[in-house]
């Protein structure tokens, strides 16, 4: 509040707003609404949703590779994420992204730890990629499936300890 007097003096009085509490309650209300909206938007992904993305041949290829992987250890679980299916013990062993015409596989080992004599795994240690690990393998048929499984098995041996 400002008052002017006839002798040239000015009186200034600072007023405190009392709307602080109201703003807080509005913020809380927005947060509550946000939380409610968030809980409704949580999506649960399934292995089957990922499988459906591939052609029939790729679906069969995935199932064949999956059977090999889960046969090694009864503790291996499959955890679908937004982008891929994870095969894990305590940590991810391998992540498999199912595409229309191929399987993209990330083997969870640091670069230099995988013994890939046929050099089919690509080094993605310095590249952004979806899965865990520094190795990416792309397969389109079951021609090398035994060899690919042997590479994944190296990760399983490393992570089962």
C-alpha positions in Angstrom: 0.0 0.0 0.0 1.3 3.5 -0.9 0.1 6.8 0.6 1.2 10.3 -0.6 1.1 13.2 1.9 0.8 16.9 1.0 4.3 17.7 2.4 5.9 15.3 -0.2 6.3 12.3 2.0 5.4 8.9 0.7 4.4 6.0 3.0 5.0 2.5 1.7 3.6 -0.5 3.5 4.5 -4.0 2.5 1.5 -6.4 2.4 2.0 -10.1 2.8 -0.2 -12.3 0.6 -2.0 -15.1 2.4 -2.5 -17.2 -0.8 0.6 -19.4 -0.1 -1.5 -22.0 1.6 -4.0 -22.1 -1.2 -1.3 -22.6 -3.7 0.1 -25.5 -1.8 -3.3 -27.1 -1.6 -3.7 -26.6 -5.4 -0.3 -28.1 -5.9 -1.2 -31.1 -3.8 -4.4 -31.5 -5.7 -2.5 -31.4 -9.0 -0.1 -34.0 -7.6 -2.9 -36.3 -6.5 -4.5 -36.0 -9.9 -1.1 -36.7 -11.5 -0.6 -39.8 -9.3 -4.1 -41.1 -10.2 -3.4 -40.5 -13.9 0.0 -42.1 -13.6 -1.4 -45.3 -12.0 -3.9 -45.6 -14.8 -1.1 -45.3 -17.4 1.2 -48.1 -16.1 1.5 -50.6 -18.9 2.3 -54.3 -18.1 4.1 -55.9 -21.0 3.8 -59.6 -21.9 6.1 -61.9 -23.7 3.3 -62.8 -26.2 3.0 -59.1 -27.2 6.6 -59.1 -28.3 6.3 -62.5 -30.0 3.4 -61.2 -32.1 5.6 -58.6 -33.7 7.6 -61.2 -35.6 6.6 -63.2 -38.7 5.7 -66.9 -38.2 9.3 -67.9 -39.0 10.7 -65.5 -36.5 8.2 -66.5 -33.8 9.3 -70.2 -34.3 13.0 -69.1 -34.2 12.4 -67.3 -30.9 10.6 -70.3 -29.4 13.4 -72.6 -30.5 16.1 -70.3 -28.9 13.9 -69.7 -25.8 13.6 -73.5 -25.2 17.4 -73.8 -25.4 18.0 -71.0 -22.9 15.5 -72.1 -20.3 16.6 -75.7 -20.4 20.0 -74.7 -18.9 18.7 -73.6 -15.5 15.3 -73.8 -13.9 15.9 -70.4 -12.2 16.0 -68.5 -15.5 13.0 -66.2 -15.8 11.6 -64.2 -18.7 10.8 -60.6 -17.9 9.1 -58.6 -20.7 10.0 -54.9 -20.9 8.8 -52.2 -23.2 11.3 -53.1 -25.9 12.4 -56.7 -25.4 12.2 -59.9 -23.5 14.8 -60.4 -20.8 16.1 -63.8 -19.8 17.5 -63.4 -16.3 18.8 -65.0 -13.1 19.6 -62.2 -10.6 20.8 -60.2 -13.6 20.0 -60.2 -17.2 21.7 -63.0 -19.2 20.4 -62.0 -22.6 17.8 -59.6 -24.0 15.9 -60.4 -27.2 14.0 -57.9 -29.3 11.6 -59.5 -31.8 11.4 -57.8 -35.1 9.3 -58.7 -38.1 12.1 -60.5 -40.0 14.8 -61.0 -37.3 15.8 -61.4 -33.7 18.0 -58.8 -32.2 19.9 -60.3 -29.3 22.1 -58.5 -26.7 24.4 -60.7 -24.8 25.1 -59.3 -21.3 28.9 -59.5 -21.1 31.4 -56.7 -21.1 33.4 -56.2 -24.3 36.3 -58.7 -24.4 34.6 -61.3 -22.3 32.8 -63.1 -25.1 34.6 -65.8 -27.1 33.1 -65.4 -30.5 35.3 -67.3 -33.0 32.9 -66.8 -35.9 32.7 -63.0 -35.2 29.0 -62.8 -35.6 28.5 -60.6 -32.5 28.8 -56.8 -33.0 30.6 -54.6 -30.4 28.0 -52.1 -29.2 30.0 -51.0 -26.1 30.4 -47.5 -27.5 27.0 -47.3 -29.2 23.6 -46.6 -27.8 21.5 -49.7 -27.8 18.4 -51.1 -26.0 19.6 -54.3 -24.3 22.2 -55.0 -21.6 25.7 -56.0 -22.5 28.3 -55.0 -25.1 27.4 -57.6 -27.8 24.6 -57.5 -30.3 23.7 -60.4 -32.6 21.1 -60.3 -35.3 19.7 -63.6 -36.6 17.1 -64.2 -39.4 17.0 -68.0 -39.5 18.0 -71.0 -37.4 21.2 -71.7 -39.5 23.5 -70.6 -36.7 21.2 -71.1 -33.7 23.4 -73.6 -32.0 26.4 -71.3 -32.2 24.3 -68.3 -31.0 23.0 -70.4 -28.1 26.6 -71.2 -27.2 27.4 -67.4 -27.1 24.4 -66.8 -24.8 25.5 -69.8 -22.7 28.8 -68.0 -21.9 26.7 -65.1 -20.4 24.6 -67.6 -18.4 27.8 -69.3 -17.0 29.1 -65.8 -16.0 25.9 -64.7 -14.3 24.9 -68.0 -12.6 27.8 -67.6 -10.0 
